[in-house]
Amino acid sequence: MKLWGGRFAKETDTLTDHFNSSISFDQRLYKQDIIGSIAHVTMLAKQGIIKEEEALCIKKGLMDLLEAIEKGEVSFNEKMEDIHMNIEALLISRIGDVAKKMHTGRSRNDQVALDVRLYVREEVKELQRLLLTLMNTLIELATDHTETIMPGYTHLQRAQPITFAHHLMAYFEMLKRDYKRLEFTYHTTNSLPLGSGALATTTYPLDRDFVAEQLAFESICENSIDGVSDRDFCLDLLYSLSTLMMHLSRFSEEIILWSSHEFHFIELDDAYSTGSSIMPQKKNPDIAELVRGKCGRVYGNLLSLLTTMKGLPLAYNKDMQEDKERIFDSIDTLTMCLPIFTAMVKTMKICPQNMYKAASGGFTNATDAADYLVKKGLAFRDAHEVIGKLVLHCVTHDTSLEELSLDIYQSIHPIFEKDIYEAISLTTCVNGRSVKGGPSTAAVKAHLQKARLFITTHSFA
């Protein structure tokens, strides 16, 4: 007989048991379920709803059960549907009928809402730790390459010279926003739903603020209907992780390009590459490709839960059982991707000469040549036209701006002088862009200093 079976005249069908059960995946919430139950029982005793000795017996039984689960000594039963009913049934079998008092003043609706919030809150902190490790790896790599010149791109066409450090720190800023999104998710999660009951609280004199304090929640859910039907915090998490995966996917795409023979800006370490079953020369960037590919499943989890929630009337509906597999899978995906991605980036070999050679081609210094004319007094639009004509001449004659004679420069416009060659050198082009946020060595070093401060002020003890 189910713990809720008093109203029913016969047992549920085996197919119903299997279809209705969530224990196959929500069993990972066992710790959160037990911790929440201990806080709830402590409050029940404090309020005189159950006896102190009953609470002590239940809490000891729960702690013993937690230890047994973690030792692998406990098997969960599909007929008990979910982790909540399994824990309660196991506790009754261990300590007797006193365990039945544990559920006084609560519903599985507010119980599961609590468990998921406790779980998300814990996992967000772990994801932030992994994220900080990756961010620190980017800082270390960028510190070594503040003078490594490479081409910056728009439309995947060489555009202007930058430094490798500047490029890496663009990803640092993306990840910093990801960190802050997770911080927001933590705070939207950190409100106690327990005490909401099924949807309308209870007639028992619960002290919800006491339970919130016991479980380190910042606040309580102020509306009991919202307390059991809210999954916005799950959506916040899935959106945050989708955006983070998008950033990792973009970075992976560049690593894949950079490691190709056509670019050869980097070489991936053997430990984070794979070979071909038929082509012995191949060294494939499979780790980056898998990270790029797994982005789609995290997107799918977000869209799936958004779709599940969009048509639900208040308050709780069993559809919401679909939240757990979505958040579990996304968390597992990021927990797997972040460490290996960090290790891949940390160990890749940088090829500065190839980066510099690429920056030397494609007229990446053309904008600086135009700026040179502007500083000589020419209007920018006129300067743009002059340099365009020079680039066309170079393309026609298979040469570069650096290789043109001063006579050719002056044949296009007499304002050119010998100092044009210094003005269009790649080092001058990069370091001349010393505006805050720019690629100059000084600007990037200032950025790195701020980045290190962010890591220091957000690191976990």
N, C-alpha and C positions, 0 to 999 in steps of 0.2 A: 504494500500500500504506500502510495506517495505521501509525503508529509503534508500535502495539501488535499489529500484524497477523500476527506470526510463527506463532501457533497456528492461524490461520484458513486454510481451503483456498480460499475465494473472497471477493470483495469484498462488502461490505454493500450492500443494496438502496438505491436513491436515496431512497425513502420513509423508510427507516431513518436514513439520513444526516440528512435534514431533521428528522425527529422527535426524534432523539437530540441534535442540535446545540444548543448554547447560545451560540454565538459572536455571534448577532444581538443579545444583550443583555449577555453577560459580557465583551464586548470593552472595556467601560469600565473593567475591572480591569487593563488592560495595564500601567499604571505600577506598580501594587502587585505584579503578577506579576514584573516586571523587577527591582524593588527587592528583593523577597524572594529572587529567584534570585541576585542579586549577593551578598547576605549569606550565602546557602547556599554558594555557590562559594568565597567568601573563607574560610569555615570548613573546607570540604573541603581547601583548600590548607594551611591552618594545621595541620590534623590529619594531613597527609601522605597523604591519600586520593587526591588528584590532585596533579600537579606545579604549582609556583608559576607557571611560564610558561604552562601550560594555563589556569590560573585567570585570569591577566592577559588572555590572548587572549579568553576567554569574556566577561569583564567589559567589556572594550572593545567587543566585538561587541554586547553587551546595551545599552550606553550609546549606541552608534551607532544601534541599532535603535529605541531610545526616541526619539531625536531625529528619526528618519525618520517614526515614527508620528505624532509631534506636528506634523510638517510636512505631514501628509496624504499621504505618499508610499508608504504601505503599504496593501495590501488583504488582508483576512482571508478565509480559505477555509472554507466550511461543512463540507467533507469532513474538515477537521482538528478538527471537533467544538467545541472550546472555546478559550478564550484561552491556556491553558497549552500545548496541542499546537500552536497556531498560532505562538506565540512560539518554541517549540523548533524547529519546522520552518523558520521564517524564519531563525533563527540558524544552523541547519545549512546552509541555502542560501547564507548569507553568509560563514561562516568555516570550513565543512567539518566533518569528522567529530569534531573536538575538542569541538564543541558537544554531542555526544551524552553527554559525561561530566557535563554540568550536572545531569542528573537522578539522579545517583548518590546513594543513601541517602535518597531521598524518593519519595512517591507523589503522584498528583494529589489523593488524599484529604486529605493534610495540606497540600498546596500550595494548594488552593482554600480550605481553612479559614483559612490564613494570609492569603490575598489579601482575603477578605471581612472579616476582623478589621482589617486595615490600612485598608481602605476605610471601614468603619464608624467606626473611631477618628478618622479625618480628618474625616468628615462630621459627627460629633457635635460637634466643636469649632466647625465652621462654623455649625451650627444654634444653638449656644450664643451665638455672636457675634450672630447675627440676633435671638435672643431678648433679649439684653441691650439691643439698640438699641430694641426695642419697649418693654421695661421702663423704659428711660430716658425714652422719649417719654411714658409714663404719668406718670412723676415730674414732668416739666416741665409737663404739662397740669394735674396735680393741684395743683402749686405755685401756679398762677394762680387756683385755684378753691377755696381753703380756706374761703372765706366765701360761696360760691355755694350757696344752700339749694335742695334739691330733695326730693321725696317718696321715702322708701324704701318698698319694696313687699314684701308677702308675699301669695302666691296671686294675684299681679298686681293686688292691691288696695292702694290707698294705706294705708300703715301708720303710719310715724313720719317726722318730718323729719330729714334728714341733709344732708350737703354733697356736691356733685359730686365733690370731691376724695376724700372717704371712699369713695364708690362706685367710683371709678377704682382706688383702692388695694386694693380687694378683688381686682380682676383682677391687680394687681401681685403679690399674695401667691400667687395661683394659678400665675402664670408663674414665680415664684421656686421653687415646688415642681417645676414642669416642668424648670427648670434643674437642680435637684438630682437629679431622676430621670435626666436625661441624663448627669450626672456619675457616677451609679451605673452607668449603661450603659457609660460609658467604661471604668470599672475592671473590669467583668465581661468586657469585650471584650479588655482589655489583657493577655492571657496568651498566650504563644507555643505554637501547636499543631505547628509544623514540627519534625520529628524523630519524630513519632508514626508515620510511614510510612503503610502502608495501614490498619493497626490495631495492629501489634505491634512497632513501632520497626524496627530494622535491626541487622545484625551489624557494620556499620561503626562505628568509634569517634567518633561525632558529639559535638560540644560544643554542646549546646543552649543552655546559659547564655551562651556567646559570641554565638550568633545572636540571642538575646533582647536582649543588650546592644547589638548592632549596630543592631537595629530598635527600640530604646527600649521594649521590653516590660517590664512590672513583674515578671513571673514566667513560668514555663513551665507548660503543662498537665501535671499530675502523672500522669495516666493516659492512655496512648496511645489506648485505645479511646474514652474520653471526648473526647480531643483531636480526633478526626476526626468524631465523631458529634454533638458538642454544637452546637446552634444556639440555646441559651438566650439568648445575647447578642443575637441577631437578634430574638428575641421580646421581650427587654427593650427594645430600640430601638423595636419596633413598638408595644409598650404605652405607652412614654413619648410617642411621637408621637401615638398615639390620644388620650391624655389631653390633650396640648397642643392637638390639633385640637378636642377637646370644649370646651376653654376658649375657644378662638377662635370656635367656633360659638355658644356662649352669649353672648359679647360681641357677635358679629354680630347675633344675634337682638335684642339691646337696641338696637343702632345702627339696625336696621331699624324697630323700634318708635319710637324717639326721633325719627327723621327723618320719620315720618308726620305728616300734618296734625293728626291727633288728639292727638299728643304735642307735636310741634314743639319738642323740647328742643334739637335740633341741626339744622344744615343741612350736608349733605355738600358738599365742594368739587366743582365741575364736572368737575375732572380725574379724579375717582373716582366718577362717576355716569354713567348712560346715560339715553337718552330712549326714547320709544315711536315705533313706525313709523306709528301711526295717531292717537295722542292727543298733540297738540303741547304740552300743559301739563305732561306727566309728567317727573319727575326720579326715576329709579329707583335704589335702593341695590344695584345688581347685584353690586358687588365683595363687599359683606357677604354677599349671598345665595350667591354662588359659594363663598366660604370656608365658609359653613354647609353647603352641599351637598357640598363635597369632604371633609368630615369622614367621610362614609359610606364613601368608597373607602379611607381609611386604616384605619377599623374593619375593612373587608373583608379588607385585607391581613393584619391581625393574626389574624383568625379563619381565614383560608386557611392560614397557616403553622402555626398551632396544630393544625389538622385534619390537615395533612400529617405533622406530627411525631408525632401521638398513637399511631400503630400501628406505628412502625418498630422492628424489632429492631436490636440493636447488631451491626456498627458502622455504616459508611457504607452508604447506599442511594441510588440515583439519584434517588429522590423528592426528595432534599434539594437538587437543582438548582432546585427551585421557590422556594428562599429568596431568590434574587437579584432576580427581578422584583418580589417583594413589598417588599423593602427599598428597591430603587431607586425604585419608584413612590412610596412613602411619603416618602422623603427629597426627591424631586423636588417632591412636592406641598407639603411644608412650606417648602422653599427658595423656591417660587413665592409661597406665601401670606403668609409673614411680612413680606417687604419691602413689599408692596402694602398689607397690612393696617396696617402701621406708618405708611405715608404717608397713608392714608385717615384714621386717627385724628389724626395730627399736623396735618392741614389742615382738619378739620371745624370749622365755626363753632358756638360754644356760645351758647345763648339763655337767659341767667340769669333774665330776667323771666318767661319761660314756666315755667321750673322752679319759681320761687318761687310763681307763681300756682297751679300744680298742688299744691304743698305746702300752700298755704293752704286748699285744699278737701279734702273727704274726712275731716275730723276727725283729721288726723295728730297733733294735739296732745292727743287725748283721754287718752292714757296719762299725759301730764304733768299733766293736770287731776286724774287719780286720785292721782298721786304728791303733788300739792299737798295733797290731803285727808289722805293718810297722814302727811305732815309736820306736819299740824295735830292729829294724834293718832288719826285714824280707822283702823280695820283695813283692810288693802288690799282684802279681799273686799267689805267694805261700801262702800268708796270706788268700787270697780269698778261696783257696782250703781247708785250715785248718778250717776256720769258716764254710765252707760248710759241712764238715764232722761232726762238732759239731752240726750244725742245724739238720742234718740227725739223729744223735744220739738223739737229743731232740724230734724230730718227732716220732721216733721209740718208745721212752720211755715216751711219753706224758708229757714232762716237758719243761722248758724254759732255756735260757742261764743264767738268773739270779739265777736259782735254782741248776745249776750244781755245784758239788763239785770241789775244786781246783785240787783234784787228777785226776778227769776225764779230766779237761782242760789239765793238764800236761801229761796225757797219750796220748793225741793227739799231743801235742808239749810241750817240756820242758821250752819254753821261757815264759810261762804264770806265773804270780805272783799274789799275793793277790790284787794288785791294779786293776786287771781286773774288779772287781765288781763295783768300782767307775767309771771306764772308760765306762761301759755299762749302767750306771743309766740313765734314760730318761732325767733328768735335765742336766746331763753332756753332753749327746748326743746333746741336743738342744742348750745349751749355748756355747758348743765348736764350733759351727758353727757361728762364729762372723764375717765372711767375709761380706763385704758390700752386701746387698741384701739377706742375710741369715736369718734363723729363730730365732737366739738368741735374748734374751730380749733386749740387747743393740742395736743390728742391727735393730730390728723392731722399737724401740723407735726413732732411728735416721731417719728411713724411715717415721715414723709418723710426725716427725718434718718437714720434707720436704713436706709431704702431706698437712699439715696445712698451710704451706706457699703458696702452690699452690692454695688452697681454698681462702686464703686471697687476693692474687694478682689477682684472676680471679672473685671474687664476684662482683655482680652488685650493684650499689648504690641504 
